[in-house]
């Protein structure tokens, strides 16, 4: 189980599951690196994309997947950095392939990909490679976790608005500096609310990591 994260609004977004939120009993596979003075996190989100999603994501409509990833110190459970990803998936019934558009907080423009079948789509959605969580100075001195929240077709307009804010201003996802309140503050009202019954929310958490686990590139 993922314990509740106290003190921070963003922590509530990433913490204790409720209602129909799905949690994996296994730790989220995650690797943290320090590369060129930045935090680069790579993780495997496969647990959020079960084979049963094939019918849903292949319905010929545009489906949306939002992903939030945070670095959370074990000591106080208050995130020090967060990044976001917004993915649109459209199954083309004529070409029998998935068109995928990825908007990442650190990408200057959307990235478009094509997946020929659901297995390829699942690999694409689960691949959280080299996500930029901000300056390496934000790495906690003590133990910490990588936490992720994945929502499929989120129904909250507020979440969608905050996601757009994060994509437009990636610096707002880090604690120091101007713009921090744009995400860690303005999202508070939504983040403190637990998922409603029926929401397709997946809350994932890595094992406890330490500075010694951070790879230097």
ChimeraX commands (.cxc) that place a marker at each C-alpha (Angstrom):
marker #1 position 0.00,0.00,0.00 radius 0.5
marker #1 position 1.10,3.57,-0.63 radius 0.5
marker #1 position 1.04,5.55,2.60 radius 0.5
marker #1 position -0.52,9.04,2.56 radius 0.5
marker #1 position 1.90,11.88,2.01 radius 0.5
marker #1 position 1.49,14.65,4.52 radius 0.5
marker #1 position 1.92,18.39,4.21 radius 0.5
marker #1 position 1.98,18.90,0.46 radius 0.5
marker #1 position -1.00,19.13,-1.84 radius 0.5
marker #1 position 0.91,17.36,-4.58 radius 0.5
marker #1 position 1.63,14.57,-2.14 radius 0.5
marker #1 position -2.08,13.85,-1.90 radius 0.5
marker #1 position -2.21,13.43,-5.67 radius 0.5
marker #1 position 0.48,10.79,-5.57 radius 0.5
marker #1 position -0.33,9.08,-2.28 radius 0.5
marker #1 position -2.95,6.85,-0.65 radius 0.5
marker #1 position -5.29,5.01,-3.04 radius 0.5
marker #1 position -9.01,5.30,-2.55 radius 0.5
marker #1 position -12.18,4.25,-4.30 radius 0.5
marker #1 position -11.31,2.46,-7.53 radius 0.5
marker #1 position -7.71,3.71,-7.63 radius 0.5
marker #1 position -5.44,0.87,-8.64 radius 0.5
marker #1 position -2.18,0.29,-6.77 radius 0.5
marker #1 position 0.48,-2.23,-7.64 radius 0.5
marker #1 position 1.85,-4.45,-4.84 radius 0.5
marker #1 position 5.29,-4.32,-6.47 radius 0.5
marker #1 position 7.55,-1.24,-6.29 radius 0.5
marker #1 position 7.55,1.02,-9.31 radius 0.5
marker #1 position 10.67,0.18,-11.35 radius 0.5
marker #1 position 12.62,3.45,-11.37 radius 0.5
marker #1 position 16.17,4.62,-11.99 radius 0.5
marker #1 position 17.38,8.07,-10.97 radius 0.5
marker #1 position 20.39,9.69,-12.61 radius 0.5
marker #1 position 22.23,12.98,-12.37 radius 0.5
marker #1 position 23.02,14.09,-15.91 radius 0.5
marker #1 position 24.52,17.45,-16.84 radius 0.5
marker #1 position 23.31,18.97,-13.59 radius 0.5
marker #1 position 19.73,17.72,-14.03 radius 0.5
marker #1 position 17.68,14.91,-12.47 radius 0.5
marker #1 position 16.79,12.27,-15.06 radius 0.5
marker #1 position 14.26,9.66,-13.94 radius 0.5
marker #1 position 13.47,6.54,-15.97 radius 0.5
marker #1 position 10.57,4.32,-14.96 radius 0.5
marker #1 position 8.34,1.52,-16.20 radius 0.5
marker #1 position 4.63,2.32,-15.97 radius 0.5
marker #1 position 3.45,-1.05,-17.32 radius 0.5
marker #1 position 1.40,-1.71,-14.18 radius 0.5
marker #1 position -0.95,1.13,-15.17 radius 0.5
marker #1 position -1.72,-0.30,-18.61 radius 0.5
marker #1 position -3.30,-3.72,-18.30 radius 0.5
marker #1 position -4.14,-5.79,-21.41 radius 0.5
marker #1 position -7.83,-5.17,-20.65 radius 0.5
marker #1 position -7.34,-1.57,-21.82 radius 0.5
marker #1 position -7.01,-2.68,-25.44 radius 0.5
marker #1 position -10.73,-2.53,-26.12 radius 0.5
marker #1 position -11.11,0.82,-24.40 radius 0.5
marker #1 position -8.19,2.53,-26.13 radius 0.5
marker #1 position -9.21,1.03,-29.46 radius 0.5
marker #1 position -12.71,2.49,-29.47 radius 0.5
marker #1 position -11.98,4.93,-32.30 radius 0.5
marker #1 position -12.27,7.96,-29.97 radius 0.5
marker #1 position -9.47,10.17,-28.64 radius 0.5
marker #1 position -8.41,8.83,-25.25 radius 0.5
marker #1 position -6.27,10.83,-22.83 radius 0.5
marker #1 position -3.59,9.61,-20.43 radius 0.5
marker #1 position -2.04,11.98,-17.87 radius 0.5
marker #1 position 1.12,11.10,-15.96 radius 0.5
marker #1 position 2.61,12.94,-12.98 radius 0.5
marker #1 position 5.99,11.89,-11.58 radius 0.5
marker #1 position 7.45,13.31,-8.37 radius 0.5
marker #1 position 10.56,13.02,-6.25 radius 0.5
marker #1 position 9.46,12.58,-2.62 radius 0.5
marker #1 position 11.79,12.56,0.42 radius 0.5
marker #1 position 11.05,9.74,2.85 radius 0.5
marker #1 position 11.49,12.03,5.87 radius 0.5
marker #1 position 8.58,14.42,5.37 radius 0.5
marker #1 position 6.75,13.08,2.32 radius 0.5
marker #1 position 6.70,16.49,0.66 radius 0.5
marker #1 position 7.60,16.46,-3.05 radius 0.5
marker #1 position 10.58,18.54,-4.10 radius 0.5
marker #1 position 10.04,18.20,-7.85 radius 0.5
marker #1 position 7.31,17.10,-10.24 radius 0.5
marker #1 position 6.95,16.68,-13.97 radius 0.5
marker #1 position 3.96,15.88,-16.14 radius 0.5
marker #1 position 3.04,14.21,-19.39 radius 0.5
marker #1 position -0.18,14.45,-21.41 radius 0.5
marker #1 position -0.81,11.73,-24.01 radius 0.5
marker #1 position -3.59,11.48,-26.60 radius 0.5
marker #1 position -4.33,8.09,-28.14 radius 0.5
marker #1 position -6.52,7.66,-31.23 radius 0.5
marker #1 position -7.13,4.31,-32.90 radius 0.5
marker #1 position -7.53,4.61,-36.66 radius 0.5
marker #1 position -10.06,1.96,-37.62 radius 0.5
marker #1 position -9.02,2.19,-41.29 radius 0.5
marker #1 position -5.28,1.87,-40.81 radius 0.5
marker #1 position -5.74,-0.37,-37.75 radius 0.5
marker #1 position -3.04,1.51,-35.89 radius 0.5
marker #1 position -2.80,3.89,-32.92 radius 0.5
marker #1 position -1.84,7.53,-33.41 radius 0.5
marker #1 position -0.14,8.82,-30.25 radius 0.5
marker #1 position 0.59,12.47,-29.41 radius 0.5
marker #1 position 2.85,13.11,-26.42 radius 0.5
marker #1 position 3.11,16.46,-24.65 radius 0.5
marker #1 position 5.83,16.48,-22.01 radius 0.5
marker #1 position 6.67,19.26,-19.56 radius 0.5
marker #1 position 10.21,19.37,-20.95 radius 0.5
marker #1 position 9.40,19.03,-24.66 radius 0.5
marker #1 position 9.33,22.17,-26.76 radius 0.5
marker #1 position 6.66,20.69,-29.05 radius 0.5
marker #1 position 4.38,17.63,-29.16 radius 0.5
marker #1 position 5.90,14.33,-30.27 radius 0.5
marker #1 position 3.83,12.10,-32.54 radius 0.5
marker #1 position 4.24,8.34,-32.73 radius 0.5
marker #1 position 2.41,5.42,-34.34 radius 0.5
marker #1 position 1.82,2.02,-32.71 radius 0.5
marker #1 position 0.82,-0.84,-34.98 radius 0.5
marker #1 position -0.89,-2.89,-32.27 radius 0.5
marker #1 position -1.81,-2.74,-28.59 radius 0.5
marker #1 position 1.42,-4.40,-27.47 radius 0.5
marker #1 position 3.41,-1.63,-29.15 radius 0.5
marker #1 position 1.07,1.01,-27.70 radius 0.5
marker #1 position 1.48,-0.42,-24.20 radius 0.5
marker #1 position 5.27,-0.32,-24.49 radius 0.5
marker #1 position 5.10,3.29,-25.66 radius 0.5
marker #1 position 2.80,4.41,-22.84 radius 0.5
marker #1 position 4.80,2.56,-20.19 radius 0.5
marker #1 position 8.14,3.99,-21.28 radius 0.5
marker #1 position 9.00,6.85,-18.94 radius 0.5
marker #1 position 12.58,7.28,-20.06 radius 0.5
marker #1 position 14.83,10.16,-18.95 radius 0.5
marker #1 position 12.08,12.35,-17.53 radius 0.5
marker #1 position 13.57,15.67,-16.44 radius 0.5
marker #1 position 12.62,16.56,-12.86 radius 0.5
marker #1 position 14.76,19.66,-12.54 radius 0.5
marker #1 position 18.17,20.66,-11.14 radius 0.5
marker #1 position 20.30,17.97,-9.49 radius 0.5
marker #1 position 20.49,20.22,-6.43 radius 0.5
marker #1 position 16.93,19.13,-5.63 radius 0.5
marker #1 position 18.01,15.54,-4.90 radius 0.5
marker #1 position 17.22,14.84,-1.23 radius 0.5
marker #1 position 20.13,14.27,1.11 radius 0.5
marker #1 position 18.32,11.33,2.73 radius 0.5
marker #1 position 16.16,8.44,1.49 radius 0.5
marker #1 position 13.45,9.19,-1.07 radius 0.5
marker #1 position 10.93,7.64,-3.45 radius 0.5
marker #1 position 9.89,8.20,-7.04 radius 0.5
marker #1 position 6.10,8.37,-7.16 radius 0.5
marker #1 position 3.79,8.38,-10.15 radius 0.5
marker #1 position 0.10,8.93,-10.73 radius 0.5
marker #1 position -1.43,7.77,-14.01 radius 0.5
marker #1 position -4.98,8.70,-15.00 radius 0.5
marker #1 position -6.80,7.36,-18.03 radius 0.5
marker #1 position -9.43,9.74,-19.41 radius 0.5
marker #1 position -9.41,12.03,-16.36 radius 0.5
marker #1 position -12.76,13.67,-15.77 radius 0.5
marker #1 position -11.58,16.63,-13.70 radius 0.5
marker #1 position -11.45,19.90,-15.62 radius 0.5
marker #1 position -9.29,21.29,-12.84 radius 0.5
marker #1 position -6.70,18.55,-13.34 radius 0.5
marker #1 position -6.64,19.23,-17.07 radius 0.5
marker #1 position -6.10,22.93,-16.44 radius 0.5
marker #1 position -3.27,22.31,-13.96 radius 0.5
marker #1 position -1.71,19.85,-16.40 radius 0.5
marker #1 position -1.69,22.53,-19.08 radius 0.5
marker #1 position -0.09,24.95,-16.61 radius 0.5
marker #1 position 2.68,22.48,-15.85 radius 0.5
marker #1 position 3.28,21.78,-19.53 radius 0.5
marker #1 position 3.44,25.51,-20.24 radius 0.5
marker #1 position 5.75,26.25,-17.30 radius 0.5
marker #1 position 7.97,23.27,-16.39 radius 0.5
marker #1 position 9.91,25.34,-13.85 radius 0.5
marker #1 position 6.75,25.42,-11.74 radius 0.5
marker #1 position 7.30,21.74,-11.00 radius 0.5
marker #1 position 10.35,22.40,-8.85 radius 0.5
marker #1 position 10.36,23.81,-5.37 radius 0.5
marker #1 position 12.90,26.68,-5.61 radius 0.5
marker #1 position 12.42,29.63,-7.90 radius 0.5
marker #1 position 9.64,31.67,-9.41 radius 0.5
marker #1 position 6.51,29.97,-10.61 radius 0.5
marker #1 position 6.51,27.23,-7.98 radius 0.5
marker #1 position 3.07,28.18,-6.71 radius 0.5
marker #1 position 1.62,27.68,-10.18 radius 0.5
marker #1 position 1.66,23.91,-9.61 radius 0.5
marker #1 position 2.49,23.11,-5.98 radius 0.5
marker #1 position 0.11,25.81,-4.79 radius 0.5
marker #1 position -2.59,26.29,-7.38 radius 0.5
marker #1 position -3.17,22.53,-7.68 radius 0.5
marker #1 position -3.79,22.17,-3.95 radius 0.5
marker #1 position -7.59,22.15,-4.13 radius 0.5
marker #1 position -7.63,19.27,-6.58 radius 0.5
marker #1 position -4.71,17.35,-5.17 radius 0.5
marker #1 position -6.19,17.11,-1.69 radius 0.5
marker #1 position -9.25,15.30,-3.05 radius 0.5
marker #1 position -9.18,11.55,-3.23 radius 0.5
marker #1 position -10.14,9.86,-6.52 radius 0.5
marker #1 position -13.86,9.30,-6.94 radius 0.5
marker #1 position -15.24,5.79,-7.28 radius 0.5
marker #1 position -14.95,4.73,-10.89 radius 0.5
marker #1 position -11.95,6.91,-11.68 radius 0.5
marker #1 position -9.24,5.02,-13.54 radius 0.5
marker #1 position -6.30,6.11,-11.39 radius 0.5
marker #1 position -3.07,4.22,-10.81 radius 0.5
marker #1 position -0.79,5.22,-7.93 radius 0.5
marker #1 position 2.73,3.82,-8.15 radius 0.5
marker #1 position 5.73,4.11,-5.83 radius 0.5
marker #1 position 9.35,3.00,-6.11 radius 0.5
marker #1 position 11.40,1.31,-3.44 radius 0.5
marker #1 position 13.30,3.55,-1.04 radius 0.5
marker #1 position 16.25,5.12,-2.85 radius 0.5
marker #1 position 19.31,6.94,-1.52 radius 0.5
marker #1 position 21.99,9.22,-2.93 radius 0.5
marker #1 position 24.15,6.14,-3.47 radius 0.5
marker #1 position 21.52,4.78,-5.90 radius 0.5
marker #1 position 21.72,7.85,-8.14 radius 0.5
marker #1 position 23.65,7.16,-11.31 radius 0.5
marker #1 position 26.04,9.88,-12.49 radius 0.5
marker #1 position 26.30,10.37,-16.24 radius 0.5
marker link #1:1,2 radius 0.2
marker link #1:2,3 radius 0.2
marker link #1:3,4 radius 0.2
marker link #1:4,5 radius 0.2
marker link #1:5,6 radius 0.2
marker link #1:6,7 radius 0.2
marker link #1:7,8 radius 0.2
marker link #1:8,9 radius 0.2
marker link #1:9,10 radius 0.2
marker link #1:10,11 radius 0.2
marker link #1:11,12 radius 0.2
marker link #1:12,13 radius 0.2
marker link #1:13,14 radius 0.2
marker link #1:14,15 radius 0.2
marker link #1:15,16 radius 0.2
marker link #1:16,17 radius 0.2
marker link #1:17,18 radius 0.2
marker link #1:18,19 radius 0.2
marker link #1:19,20 radius 0.2
marker link #1:20,21 radius 0.2
marker link #1:21,22 radius 0.2
marker link #1:22,23 radius 0.2
marker link #1:23,24 radius 0.2
marker link #1:24,25 radius 0.2
marker link #1:25,26 radius 0.2
marker link #1:26,27 radius 0.2
marker link #1:27,28 radius 0.2
marker link #1:28,29 radius 0.2
marker link #1:29,30 radius 0.2
marker link #1:30,31 radius 0.2
marker link #1:31,32 radius 0.2
marker link #1:32,33 radius 0.2
marker link #1:33,34 radius 0.2
marker link #1:34,35 radius 0.2
marker link #1:35,36 radius 0.2
marker link #1:36,37 radius 0.2
marker link #1:37,38 radius 0.2
marker link #1:38,39 radius 0.2
marker link #1:39,40 radius 0.2
marker link #1:40,41 radius 0.2
marker link #1:41,42 radius 0.2
marker link #1:42,43 radius 0.2
marker link #1:43,44 radius 0.2
marker link #1:44,45 radius 0.2
marker link #1:45,46 radius 0.2
marker link #1:46,47 radius 0.2
marker link #1:47,48 radius 0.2
marker link #1:48,49 radius 0.2
marker link #1:49,50 radius 0.2
marker link #1:50,51 radius 0.2
marker link #1:51,52 radius 0.2
marker link #1:52,53 radius 0.2
marker link #1:53,54 radius 0.2
marker link #1:54,55 radius 0.2
marker link #1:55,56 radius 0.2
marker link #1:56,57 radius 0.2
marker link #1:57,58 radius 0.2
marker link #1:58,59 radius 0.2
marker link #1:59,60 radius 0.2
marker link #1:60,61 radius 0.2
marker link #1:61,62 radius 0.2
marker link #1:62,63 radius 0.2
marker link #1:63,64 radius 0.2
marker link #1:64,65 radius 0.2
marker link #1:65,66 radius 0.2
marker link #1:66,67 radius 0.2
marker link #1:67,68 radius 0.2
marker link #1:68,69 radius 0.2
marker link #1:69,70 radius 0.2
marker link #1:70,71 radius 0.2
marker link #1:71,72 radius 0.2
marker link #1:72,73 radius 0.2
marker link #1:73,74 radius 0.2
marker link #1:74,75 radius 0.2
marker link #1:75,76 radius 0.2
marker link #1:76,77 radius 0.2
marker link #1:77,78 radius 0.2
marker link #1:78,79 radius 0.2
marker link #1:79,80 radius 0.2
marker link #1:80,81 radius 0.2
marker link #1:81,82 radius 0.2
marker link #1:82,83 radius 0.2
marker link #1:83,84 radius 0.2
marker link #1:84,85 radius 0.2
marker link #1:85,86 radius 0.2
marker link #1:86,87 radius 0.2
marker link #1:87,88 radius 0.2
marker link #1:88,89 radius 0.2
marker link #1:89,90 radius 0.2
marker link #1:90,91 radius 0.2
marker link #1:91,92 radius 0.2
marker link #1:92,93 radius 0.2
marker link #1:93,94 radius 0.2
marker link #1:94,95 radius 0.2
marker link #1:95,96 radius 0.2
marker link #1:96,97 radius 0.2
marker link #1:97,98 radius 0.2
marker link #1:98,99 radius 0.2
marker link #1:99,100 radius 0.2
marker link #1:100,101 radius 0.2
marker link #1:101,102 radius 0.2
marker link #1:102,103 radius 0.2
marker link #1:103,104 radius 0.2
marker link #1:104,105 radius 0.2
marker link #1:105,106 radius 0.2
marker link #1:106,107 radius 0.2
marker link #1:107,108 radius 0.2
marker link #1:108,109 radius 0.2
marker link #1:109,110 radius 0.2
marker link #1:110,111 radius 0.2
marker link #1:111,112 radius 0.2
marker link #1:112,113 radius 0.2
marker link #1:113,114 radius 0.2
marker link #1:114,115 radius 0.2
marker link #1:115,116 radius 0.2
marker link #1:116,117 radius 0.2
marker link #1:117,118 radius 0.2
marker link #1:118,119 radius 0.2
marker link #1:119,120 radius 0.2
marker link #1:120,121 radius 0.2
marker link #1:121,122 radius 0.2
marker link #1:122,123 radius 0.2
marker link #1:123,124 radius 0.2
marker link #1:124,125 radius 0.2
marker link #1:125,126 radius 0.2
marker link #1:126,127 radius 0.2
marker link #1:127,128 radius 0.2
marker link #1:128,129 radius 0.2
marker link #1:129,130 radius 0.2
marker link #1:130,131 radius 0.2
marker link #1:131,132 radius 0.2
marker link #1:132,133 radius 0.2
marker link #1:133,134 radius 0.2
marker link #1:134,135 radius 0.2
marker link #1:135,136 radius 0.2
marker link #1:136,137 radius 0.2
marker link #1:137,138 radius 0.2
marker link #1:138,139 radius 0.2
marker link #1:139,140 radius 0.2
marker link #1:140,141 radius 0.2
marker link #1:141,142 radius 0.2
marker link #1:142,143 radius 0.2
marker link #1:143,144 radius 0.2
marker link #1:144,145 radius 0.2
marker link #1:145,146 radius 0.2
marker link #1:146,147 radius 0.2
marker link #1:147,148 radius 0.2
marker link #1:148,149 radius 0.2
marker link #1:149,150 radius 0.2
marker link #1:150,151 radius 0.2
marker link #1:151,152 radius 0.2
marker link #1:152,153 radius 0.2
marker link #1:153,154 radius 0.2
marker link #1:154,155 radius 0.2
marker link #1:155,156 radius 0.2
marker link #1:156,157 radius 0.2
marker link #1:157,158 radius 0.2
marker link #1:158,159 radius 0.2
marker link #1:159,160 radius 0.2
marker link #1:160,161 radius 0.2
marker link #1:161,162 radius 0.2
marker link #1:162,163 radius 0.2
marker link #1:163,164 radius 0.2
marker link #1:164,165 radius 0.2
marker link #1:165,166 radius 0.2
marker link #1:166,167 radius 0.2
marker link #1:167,168 radius 0.2
marker link #1:168,169 radius 0.2
marker link #1:169,170 radius 0.2
marker link #1:170,171 radius 0.2
marker link #1:171,172 radius 0.2
marker link #1:172,173 radius 0.2
marker link #1:173,174 radius 0.2
marker link #1:174,175 radius 0.2
marker link #1:175,176 radius 0.2
marker link #1:176,177 radius 0.2
marker link #1:177,178 radius 0.2
marker link #1:178,179 radius 0.2
marker link #1:179,180 radius 0.2
marker link #1:180,181 radius 0.2
marker link #1:181,182 radius 0.2
marker link #1:182,183 radius 0.2
marker link #1:183,184 radius 0.2
marker link #1:184,185 radius 0.2
marker link #1:185,186 radius 0.2
marker link #1:186,187 radius 0.2
marker link #1:187,188 radius 0.2
marker link #1:188,189 radius 0.2
marker link #1:189,190 radius 0.2
marker link #1:190,191 radius 0.2
marker link #1:191,192 radius 0.2
marker link #1:192,193 radius 0.2
marker link #1:193,194 radius 0.2
marker link #1:194,195 radius 0.2
marker link #1:195,196 radius 0.2
marker link #1:196,197 radius 0.2
marker link #1:197,198 radius 0.2
marker link #1:198,199 radius 0.2
marker link #1:199,200 radius 0.2
marker link #1:200,201 radius 0.2
marker link #1:201,202 radius 0.2
marker link #1:202,203 radius 0.2
marker link #1:203,204 radius 0.2
marker link #1:204,205 radius 0.2
marker link #1:205,206 radius 0.2
marker link #1:206,207 radius 0.2
marker link #1:207,208 radius 0.2
marker link #1:208,209 radius 0.2
marker link #1:209,210 radius 0.2
marker link #1:210,211 radius 0.2
marker link #1:211,212 radius 0.2
marker link #1:212,213 radius 0.2
marker link #1:213,214 radius 0.2
marker link #1:214,215 radius 0.2
marker link #1:215,216 radius 0.2
marker link #1:216,217 radius 0.2
view
